[in-house]
Structure formats: C-alpha cells, structure tokens
Amino acid sequence: MKQTGIFKGRAEVLYNYGRFGWTRNYGKTWHGGIDIVGLDSDKIRMPYYDGKKITGRVVRARIVMNRADKTWEWGWYVCVQLDAGQTPDAVNFLYFAHCAKLLVSVGQKVSSGDALGIMGNTGNAAGGYKHCHLEARATATGTGVDPTAYAGITNAVGVYGATDDGQTEQISETPTGKTMQCLMIGPVDQRGMNKCDTLAVKLRLISASRYYVLPVGTETYCVCVGAVSNGDAVSFYQLAEAEGWTKDNKYMARYVG
C-alpha cells in the first residue's frame, strides 16, 4: 500500500474539531495539530515532505504522568527532530501522540516510511477514539504550526489516499454506498443549539463523542455531527427541515466513502 502522510493506505480526519487550528471547549482551547485515523494500517510512520524523503532523530519517546506538565495529554508520544535544511518551512520538530505502543527509542535515527508507533487513544485523546495527533513545531517549546505538508492530507474532514485496488475515497455530496455521514448545522441561535443538544442526547451521540458545538458569534453556534449512521443523519435532517434550516442553507451533509 502507498503511504498517505503518516499511514500506509487510507487516512481519515473524522471530526472538524480534529483539524489543525480548530478551537475546542467553546472556543477556549486551540488545537495545535491534526487528528488522523489510519484506516488500513495502525502503524504510525515517519512522513515524506511533498514526496521527498526526510530524516531525523528521535528526541522523545515516552509518556508523562505528571499532570502539571501539559504533555501528559499526549499519552505515549514520539518527538522527531528533523535534520537541518530539508524543507523550506520553519518546522524542526514533529510530534506523534496518543500512541498505544512506541516502536522507537530516544537517539534512534529515522527516515520516511519508518514505523514509529501504534495508533491509540492514550492521554487526553479527544473523543476516546484511536488516532494520531500529529503536530509540527518550529521550536521544541513553541506552539503548533500547520502540519498538513507532513500529514499528506488537507486540513478538512474526509477520507484520503488509496485502497488496495487504487480507488481514492473522499467526502462526497452524493451517496456512496457507505452508511455514515458528517453534518454541519449553523449558524443557529441558542434555541436552535438546544434543540440539537436534545436530539444528540436522545441518539446518544454526545456520550459517543460524535457531537460537538462551537461558537461562531456572540449568540450563534455551529453544530458538528459525525460520523453518524444514515438513520441518525435523517433524524437531524428532519429537525433541520422542521426548523427551516435546510431552506436557509444552514444544514450541510456529506457522505463518508
């Protein structure tokens, strides 16, 4: 299988809140990386840069238990310091977090394609689902910068890369034969958000971490739902239709497949 970013085969961004730069916790928390799921392999690999092989050295391979140190949220993670002069952008460190298991040790030289760890949900992994939080930094202690050149995907919800038969899968506006959808509703006011909350509780989507609300104004919100079954999507569509959100272009559905 061809490598897509940090995984062989297909890679997926499941939720909008897994994107780089998307604020969480009602706009209070900045997301400095991108959360990627390996669909055909759970081995996290050293990426390429724009198709070019890159190399580096493992400078961290650990888990931090002291919660006074914010890196405890990464669970088991690997940090690779890139060798100098390989890319035109200001990225010197790559972080691979929430691993179930590490496959490298500190001091080890690594290059594109090398296995670094196994995808997991250790630490404070959003939603509790298995994925890799990929973060790129210009300095070891700096904030995350756009990692998409290394992620091998765009900064958007979707499925990327090729399956074994060479077919490429993406988010689609038309049914694909799959059974999952991702929904975006908004902007809606407090009343509209409360109606969505009530439905999400009824469908148990909040407890399953497949429902998220983000502020887009002082009194308006955007609701992210997914990936969910077509049955749950229909329930939200019926609510949106009853409220007139479909007519106002406040309801968007995309099929996963």
C-alpha positions as CSV (number, residue, x, y, z in Angstrom):
1,M,0.0,0.0,0.0
2,K,1.2,3.5,-0.8
3,Q,1.8,5.7,2.3
4,T,-0.6,8.6,2.8
5,G,1.1,11.0,5.2
6,I,1.8,9.0,8.3
7,F,-0.1,5.8,7.5
8,K,0.0,3.2,4.7
9,G,-3.3,3.1,2.8
10,R,-6.1,5.5,3.6
11,A,-6.1,8.2,6.3
12,E,-9.2,10.0,7.7
13,V,-10.0,13.1,9.6
14,L,-13.2,12.2,11.4
15,Y,-14.3,15.4,13.0
16,N,-14.0,19.1,12.4
17,Y,-12.6,19.5,15.9
18,G,-9.7,17.2,14.9
19,R,-8.5,19.8,12.3
20,F,-5.4,22.0,12.9
21,G,-6.4,25.3,14.4
22,W,-10.0,24.4,15.2
23,T,-10.8,25.8,18.6
24,R,-12.3,23.4,21.2
25,N,-14.1,23.8,24.5
26,Y,-16.4,26.5,23.2
27,G,-13.5,28.4,21.6
28,K,-11.3,28.4,24.6
29,T,-8.8,25.7,23.5
30,W,-6.6,25.9,20.4
31,H,-5.9,22.6,18.6
32,G,-2.2,22.7,17.6
33,G,-2.2,19.5,15.5
34,I,-4.3,17.4,13.3
35,D,-6.0,14.1,14.4
36,I,-5.6,11.4,11.8
37,V,-7.0,7.8,11.7
38,G,-5.3,5.1,9.8
39,L,-8.0,3.1,8.1
40,D,-5.8,0.3,6.5
41,S,-2.9,0.2,9.0
42,D,-2.5,1.2,12.6
43,K,1.3,1.8,12.3
44,I,2.3,5.4,12.5
45,R,5.2,6.1,10.1
46,M,7.7,8.9,9.5
47,P,6.2,11.0,6.7
48,Y,7.5,12.3,3.5
49,Y,7.6,16.1,2.6
50,D,5.9,16.8,-0.7
51,G,7.0,13.3,-1.9
52,K,10.6,13.9,-0.7
53,K,12.3,11.6,1.8
54,I,13.2,13.3,5.1
55,T,15.2,12.2,8.0
56,G,15.6,13.0,11.7
57,R,16.4,11.7,15.2
58,V,14.0,10.6,18.0
59,V,14.5,13.0,20.9
60,R,11.4,12.0,22.9
61,A,9.7,8.6,23.2
62,R,7.7,8.5,26.4
63,I,4.6,9.1,28.4
64,V,4.3,11.9,31.0
65,M,2.2,11.1,34.1
66,N,2.7,14.4,35.9
67,R,-0.4,16.5,35.0
68,A,1.4,19.7,35.9
69,D,3.2,19.1,32.6
70,K,0.7,19.7,29.7
71,T,2.4,17.0,27.6
72,W,0.6,14.4,29.8
73,E,-2.3,14.9,27.4
74,W,-0.3,13.3,24.6
75,G,-0.1,9.9,26.3
76,W,2.6,7.8,24.7
77,Y,4.3,10.0,22.1
78,V,7.3,10.3,19.9
79,C,9.1,13.5,19.0
80,V,11.4,13.6,16.0
81,Q,13.9,16.4,15.5
82,L,14.3,16.8,11.7
83,D,17.7,17.1,10.2
84,A,18.5,20.6,9.1
85,G,17.8,22.1,5.6
86,Q,15.3,19.5,4.3
87,T,12.2,21.6,3.9
88,P,11.6,25.3,3.1
89,D,9.2,25.9,6.0
90,A,10.0,26.5,9.7
91,V,9.4,23.1,11.0
92,N,12.1,21.4,13.1
93,F,10.1,19.0,15.3
94,L,7.3,16.5,14.6
95,Y,5.2,15.1,17.4
96,F,3.2,11.8,17.1
97,A,0.8,11.5,20.1
98,H,-1.8,9.2,21.7
99,C,0.1,6.0,20.7
100,A,-0.9,2.6,22.1
101,K,2.7,1.5,21.8
102,L,6.0,3.0,20.8
103,L,8.3,1.3,18.2
104,V,11.3,3.6,18.5
105,S,13.6,4.8,21.3
106,V,15.4,8.1,22.1
107,G,18.5,8.6,19.9
108,Q,17.3,6.5,17.0
109,K,17.7,7.8,13.5
110,V,14.6,7.6,11.4
111,S,13.6,8.4,7.9
112,S,10.4,8.5,5.8
113,G,8.5,5.2,5.9
114,D,9.9,4.0,9.3
115,A,7.4,2.8,11.8
116,L,7.3,5.0,14.9
117,G,4.4,3.7,17.0
118,I,0.9,2.1,17.0
119,M,-2.2,4.3,16.8
120,G,-4.1,4.5,20.1
121,N,-6.0,6.8,22.4
122,T,-3.7,7.2,25.4
123,G,-3.5,10.5,27.3
124,N,-6.3,13.0,26.8
125,A,-7.3,11.8,23.4
126,A,-10.4,13.7,22.1
127,G,-13.4,11.5,21.8
128,G,-11.5,8.5,23.1
129,Y,-11.2,7.0,19.5
130,K,-7.9,5.7,18.2
131,H,-6.0,8.2,16.1
132,C,-2.6,10.0,15.9
133,H,-2.4,13.6,16.9
134,L,0.3,14.9,14.5
135,E,1.9,18.2,15.5
136,A,4.6,20.2,13.8
137,R,6.7,22.9,15.6
138,A,9.4,25.3,14.7
139,T,10.9,25.0,18.2
140,A,10.6,22.3,20.8
141,T,8.6,24.5,23.2
142,G,6.7,26.6,20.6
143,T,3.1,26.3,19.6
144,G,2.0,24.0,16.7
145,V,2.2,25.2,13.1
146,D,0.3,23.9,10.1
147,P,1.2,20.2,9.8
148,T,-0.6,19.4,6.6
149,A,2.6,19.3,4.4
150,Y,3.6,16.3,6.6
151,A,0.1,14.9,7.2
152,G,-0.3,14.2,3.4
153,I,-3.9,15.4,3.6
154,T,-5.8,18.7,3.6
155,N,-7.0,20.3,6.8
156,A,-10.6,19.1,6.4
157,V,-12.9,16.2,7.4
158,G,-12.6,13.4,4.9
159,V,-11.0,10.2,3.8
160,Y,-7.8,10.4,1.8
161,G,-5.4,8.1,0.0
162,A,-6.0,4.9,-1.9
163,T,-7.3,1.5,-1.0
164,D,-5.6,-1.6,-2.2
165,D,-7.4,-1.5,-5.6
166,G,-6.2,2.0,-6.2
167,Q,-9.5,3.7,-5.7
168,T,-9.5,7.1,-4.0
169,E,-12.1,7.8,-1.4
170,Q,-13.3,11.3,-0.3
171,I,-16.2,13.0,1.4
172,S,-19.0,13.2,-1.2
173,E,-22.1,15.3,-1.8
174,T,-23.9,12.2,-3.1
175,P,-24.5,8.8,-1.5
176,T,-21.5,6.4,-1.9
177,G,-23.0,3.2,-0.7
178,K,-21.5,3.7,2.7
179,T,-23.6,4.1,5.9
180,M,-22.0,7.1,7.5
181,Q,-22.5,10.9,7.2
182,C,-20.9,14.0,8.6
183,L,-23.2,17.0,9.3
184,M,-22.7,20.7,9.8
185,I,-25.6,22.8,11.1
186,G,-25.4,26.6,11.6
187,P,-25.1,29.3,12.4
188,V,-28.0,28.7,14.8
189,D,-29.1,30.6,17.9
190,Q,-29.2,29.3,21.5
191,R,-32.7,27.9,20.9
192,G,-31.6,26.0,17.8
193,M,-28.5,24.7,19.6
194,N,-30.6,23.5,22.5
195,K,-32.9,21.6,20.1
196,C,-29.8,19.9,18.5
197,D,-28.5,19.1,22.0
198,T,-31.7,17.4,23.0
199,L,-31.7,15.3,19.8
200,A,-28.0,14.4,20.3
201,V,-28.7,13.2,23.9
202,K,-31.6,11.1,22.6
203,L,-29.5,9.5,20.0
204,R,-26.6,9.1,22.4
205,L,-24.2,11.0,20.2
206,I,-22.8,13.2,22.9
207,S,-21.7,10.2,25.0
208,A,-20.2,8.6,21.9
209,S,-18.2,11.8,21.2
210,R,-19.9,12.3,17.8
211,Y,-21.4,15.6,18.5
212,Y,-19.7,19.0,19.0
213,V,-20.8,22.6,19.4
214,L,-18.7,25.6,18.5
215,P,-19.4,29.4,19.0
216,V,-19.3,31.3,15.7
217,G,-20.5,34.6,17.2
218,T,-21.6,36.1,20.4
219,E,-25.0,34.4,20.3
220,T,-24.7,31.9,17.4
221,Y,-23.3,28.4,17.2
222,C,-22.2,25.8,14.7
223,V,-23.1,22.2,15.4
224,C,-20.9,19.4,14.1
225,V,-22.3,15.8,14.0
226,G,-20.5,12.8,12.7
227,A,-19.6,10.5,11.5
228,V,-23.0,9.0,12.1
229,S,-25.3,6.4,10.6
230,N,-27.8,7.4,7.9
231,G,-30.6,6.8,10.4
232,D,-29.2,9.4,12.9
233,A,-28.5,11.8,10.0
234,V,-32.1,11.5,8.9
235,S,-33.2,12.5,12.5
236,F,-31.1,15.6,12.3
237,Y,-32.4,16.4,8.7
238,Q,-36.0,16.1,10.0
239,L,-35.2,18.6,12.7
240,A,-33.4,20.9,10.3
241,E,-36.3,20.7,7.8
242,A,-38.9,21.5,10.6
243,E,-36.9,24.5,11.7
244,G,-36.3,25.8,8.2
245,W,-32.5,25.4,8.4
246,T,-32.5,23.4,5.1
247,K,-34.1,26.3,3.3
248,D,-31.7,28.8,4.9
249,N,-28.6,26.8,3.8
250,K,-27.8,26.2,7.5
251,Y,-27.7,22.4,7.1
252,M,-24.9,20.5,5.2
253,A,-24.4,16.7,4.9
254,R,-21.5,14.9,3.4
255,Y,-21.3,11.1,2.8
256,V,-18.2,9.3,4.0
257,G,-16.9,6.9,1.4
